[in-house]
Amino acid sequence: MSAALEQPPALRGAGQGGRAVLRTTLTSPYGRKVRMAAQVLGLTDRIELVPADTRDPADDLRGQNPLGKMPCLMADGETFYDSRVILEFLDALSGDRCLIPRAGRARFRCLTAACLADGITDAALLMVYEGRFRNAEKISEEWLAHQRGKVERGLSALAARPPDPDRTDAAAISLACALGYLDWRAPVDWRGRCPGLADWLARFADAEPAFKATEAPT
């Protein structure tokens, strides 16, 4: 007889009113994934958002996540990271399991598409950081081209087989946040290259209120 699956802890923590604490910023595309998921699952009121500064050595984020990365969720005395783990945690906690299929090929297809979308965001961030953290004379065009290739290949693959825009799952959330980040930072002209994904994002935004609700303030 198989052992019973351990139930996820309740969503409570050291935040105000006993809420869980989410360390992130409103501009982080990965933090946006978690904020979208929380809204879709009806958990927003049980999470307190506490800003984090990944570049500040005095920020206690580094004690919460040794990598000093966000998002980082602290709930019921435990700490969870990164965004993919947090999404699955929240999905399990909600009881609905609507973001990630429980098992079978559908689960792995969803996770693979979400991972590809996150990889696009990773590469886009590295392109942005190249210009932000290096002096102009030290910027590597070879490195930028390498990351741009990842973004463009990833977009082409997802354009060929996008998630269902009328279904909010981990793959759709990850892709929407990746495209939102590309719109904001504009490291590549993704709309001109992949008009089908631009149409997909418009349909998803119309179908899922959490996308617009989690946009960073301008």
Secondary structure, DSSP 4 states (H G I P E B T S, - for coil): -PPPPPPPPPS--SSGGG-EEEE--TT-HHHHHHHHHHHHTT-GGGEEEE---TT-TTSTHHHHSTT--S-EEEETTEEE-SHHHHHHHHHHHHSS--SS-SSHHHHHHHHHHHHHHHHHHHHHHHHHHHHHHS-GGG--HHHHHHHHHHHHHHHHHHHHSPPPTTS--HHHHHHHHHHHHHHHH-SS-HHHH-HHHHHHHHHHHHH-HHHHHTPPP-
